[in-house]
């Protein structure tokens, strides 16, 4: 009797095999045939689950940021934190804190920096912003209600701030900016954030 695996199990196998090949051979050098051979499936089965190699990469990138989104949701929903504490923890999680470096993360970072993947990453950043926006908006709304943040339009303000941060910071990564350059941009973002919310910049430390 032929072993028929559940679709989610097969998809996970394809993703794991693709990540392994991207690390070993590089994204551009990995072909769909390599992935098919690694998993031991037919070409039709691969294309049943994924449209192409780009979609596999997109889902791998999406998976890599899920823990980050989960952390931010916990921060925003924590009723023991003040809006200012939430804002600082939000910054620590999304901007200042460096993830534990793994071979997978290094591979994904190098792969998304390829010119061939710019359009795909633009799509991803828009989706990432959609997830961040309601969380950041909630923090600003809480601060406004408690008269901590001086903002008339929380959602629109959050939209500008989140969109600017996501696209500018990732553009810096694409340009392979130095750590010192990144720190200057981070400081500039804190200045913009403080002025926009009507708070002292020193609080954002």
N, C-alpha and C positions, 0 to 999 in steps of 0.2 A: 504493500500500500504506500502510495506517495505521501511524503510528509508535507502537509500544507500548513504554512505558518500564518498566523494572524497578520493582517495588513500593518498594524502598528509595530509588530515585532520585525517584520521584513523591512519597514522603513527605517527603523532604528539600526538594523544591520547595515543598510546601505549608507546611512549617515556616518556610522562608525568607520566603515571601510573607506569612505571618501576622505574623512578626516585623516586617517592613517596614511593614505596615498598622498594627500596634499602635503603632509609633513615630510614624507620620504622623497617624493619626486618633485614637489612644487605644484601649484594649482595649474599653471599653464601647460606643464608637461604631463599632467594627468588627463587621460582620455576617458570617455564613457566606457570604452571597451576594457580599460584597466579596472574600472569599478565593477563592471559585470564579471570579469574574471575573478576579482578578489572576493566577491560575494558568492559567486557560483550560481548565477541566475541568467535568465534569458534577457535579451535586449528589450523584448516586449514588456517584461515584468518591471524592468528599470523605468521605462517610460510610462508605465501604468501609475507608478508612484510619484515620479518627478518629470517635469517637462524637459529639463536639461541640466547640465552641470552647474549653471548659474543659480538655478533654483535650489539645488543642494547646498551651495555656498550660502545663499540667503537664509535658509532655515538654520544652518549651523551658526551663523552670526546672531540670528534671532534667539536661538537657544542660549548663546553665551551671555546675553544681557538679561535673561529671565531672573536670575538671582538678584541682580541689581534692582530691577523693578520691584521684586518681592521685598527687599530691604526698605525701599522708599515707601511702599504701602504700609509697612509696619510702623515706620516713623510717623507718617501722616495720621494714622488712626490711633496712635498712642495718646490717650487722654491725660496721662500724667505729665506730658511735655507742654511747655508754653509755645506759642507761635514762634518766638525767637529761638528757642531751643530746637524746634523742628526745622527752622530755616538753617541753622548752623549744622545740624546733623545731615540735612538734605545736601548741603554744600560738601560736607565731609565725604558723603557717600558718592555723589555724582562728579565731584570736581577734584578734591584734594587727595582722597584716598586712592592709592594705587592697588589694583587687584594683585593677588598672588600671581606671579609670573609662572605660566606653564608653557610647555611646548605647543599645546593647542592654541593658546591665546597669542603666542608669538606668530604662529603660522597664519592665524586668521588676520592679525593686524597687518602682516606683510602682504597678505592676499588682497585685502580690501583697499590697500594703497595702490594697487595696480590700476593704470589708466583704463584698462578694459572693464573695470568694475565700478567706475565712477557713477554711471547712470543707476546701476543697481543699488549702490550705497545711498544715493539721493533718495530713492524710494524707501530704503530702510530708515533713513534719518527722519523722514516725514512720519513714518509709522511710530518711531520711537518718541517723537514729539507728541503724537496723539496720546501715548501712554503717560508721558510725564506731565502734560498740561493740566489735567484735572487734579493731579496730586499737588502740583505747585500752586494752582489756583486756590485749593482748599486752605493751604497754609496762609496765603495772603488774605483770604476772606476772614479767617479766624483772627489774624492780626488787625485787620481793619475793624472788626466787630469789637475788639478789646482796646481799640484806639492806640495800638502800638505802631501800626503801619499807616501812613498818611497816603492812601491810594483811593481814587474815585472809581476806577474801573479795574477790579482785581483780575478778571478773566483776560481782558485785552492786554493788561500789563504783563501778566504771566506769559501770554502768548509771545509777546515781543522778546521777553527775557529768555525763555526756554529756546525759542527758535534761534536767536542770536548765539546763545551759548553752544548749542548742539552743532550748528553749522560752522561757527568760527573755530571751535576747539578741534573739530575733526579735520578742518582744512589745515590747521597747524600740524596735525599728525601726518596728513598726506604730504606736507612739505618737509616732514621730518625735522621740525623745529627742535632746538635744544631745550633742555630743562629750564635754563635761565629765561629763554624767550617765553616758554609756557608760563613761568611764574609772573612775568610782566603782564601777560594777558589776564591771568587769574586776578592779579591786583586791580587791573583796570575793570574787570567784571565786578569785583567787590565794590569799587567806587560807584559804578553805574547802579548797582543793586541798592546801595545805601542811599544814594540821592533819589532814586525812583521811589523807594519805600519811605523816605523821610526819617531815616534812622542814622545813628552814628556809625561810621565805618569801623571804628574800633570794636564794635560789638561782633563783627563778623570774623572773629579769630578763634 
